Amino acid sequence: RLHGDIWKALSTALKTLKRPHANERVSQYGPDLYTIEAPHLLFEFKSQVRPKDVFEGVGQLSIYERLLGQDYRKILVVPRGMAKALSDVVGALDIDILEFEVKGRSIALDTNALRRLVRKK
């Protein structure tokens, strides 16, 4: 359920920013969400921020980018509070981090960070 809530929150935010997006399967694999027009953004959601979730997300972003057949700005979407050691390494891999918080039944994304990512070349 949380994964779907994250998708809805990010999809709504991207619509507000007028960024067409999709989550269509590529072959048998399903990227969480990607933008259709430049700048091309590829998002992978993790509902927890344990090391294994971060490692998995980094791998998924790399593989989905190749399956989609073009370069994307890769963005790992995680709950607030990733360990600094992990966030530093993820950043060094040229993967951006977009944090969210769960507030009751809603997801609060860092919309300022999302706006920067959408504008970033």
Buried (B, 14 or more C-beta within 10 A) or exposed (E): EBEEBBBEBBBEBBEEBEBEBEEEEBEEEEBBBBBEEEBBBBBBBBBEBEEEBBEBBBEBBBBBBEEBEEEBBBBBBBBEEBEEEBBEBBEEEEBBBBBBEBEEEEBEBBBEBBEEBBEEE
